[in-house]
Amino acid sequence: MTWDWGAVRDFLPHLWDGLLVTLQALGLGSLISFTLGLVWALLMRTPTRWVRWPVGVVTEFVRDTPLLVQLFFLFYVLPEWGIGASALTTGVVAIGLHYSTYTMQVYRAGIEAVPPGQWEAATALSLPVRRTWTAVILPQALRRVVPALGNYVIAMLKDTPLLMTITVLDMLGEARLFSQEHFQFTEPLTVIGVAFVLISFPASLLVRALERRLAS
């Protein structure tokens, strides 16, 4: 077996197309997971058990179900009930929903790490509940959880190839299509492997640097 640089050159335009889709899915999925995870965390702190219990059941179910199963369900089953979307939209929603159940736990840990004195000070100043959360609790909690959220972004990046299973042409999808058309598998698969390393490794270094900075 010989390495064909011509195949690499021919595949590069497809790689850029797939990279754009991968980054789009990663960015939108992260936005959904961060936002929805915070919503889950706040709902789990409500005094009403009729809110906490359904949220706990839903998030536990999503967290305990493989992302691949969720992708298949959203893409192949929901359209039979009249609920459908494009493959990319479905993939973004699935990734965002799946990882929101993990970011929820990160937010909960950050909120619980806020010193009790901060809550007491807000109560002593008669701050409204919304003001207490937005001005006192969440700024301190978010500072603590940013590195952990960054780690989940990297994890989401490594899960984006699963979107290929619902026909999304991300980097792996483009590599598979190119390989099937040209009967060359080594070069495109190796290239996307290198591409994932070139994206995830600097990102992990950035997360570590951010963690050290916030801890200082």
ABEGO torsion letter per residue (X at the ends): XBBBAAAAAAAAAAAAAAAAAAAAAAAAAAAAAAAAAAAAAAAAABABAAAAAAAAAAAAAAAABBAAAAAAAAAAAAAAAGBBBBAAAAAAAAAAAAAAAAAAAAAAAAAAABBAAAAAAAAAAGBBAAAAAAAAAAAAAAAAAAAAAAAAAAAAAAAAAAAAAAGBBBAAAAAAAAAAAAGBAAAAAAAAAAAAAAAAAAAAAAAAAAAAAAAX
